[in-house]
Amino acid sequence: MAAHPFDVDTFLRKPLTARIATHGPTVRPVWFLWEEGAFWILTGPWAKLYERVRADPAVAFVVDECDLATGLVRQAIARGRAELVPFDVERGRRKLTRYLGADESRWDARFIHYLHDDPARRGTTWLRLEPASLTAKDLSYTVMP
């Protein structure tokens, strides 16, 4: 992948909400984890995303931030073929901790279930997207007083 105008890894480690698009097109907001050069998203048979990716793994993925007060505007756009891979608790904990904090006792029960229910019975799965292309842009501007 080409060099980017800002540190994309640091940007993608922030707890931002992304949007993933599947065939149809269908777009939905998701929480994600950026590790090992891939996006990791929790899914399972309860979610339409799971079935859509099984039917057609081609996806587009957008992470962005826009702060009007400071003029900070950055984005990363990825495309590729997603794969559904077995869930592992430790990666799940890392993903949820970045959005919910380290104290699991403060988490909503549905998030705790992702970690402690039997993934084989519940069907919890990772959607893993290793981008075939990743474009990052810094569109920041100076805020005038």
Disulfide bonds with the S-S distance in Angstrom:
none
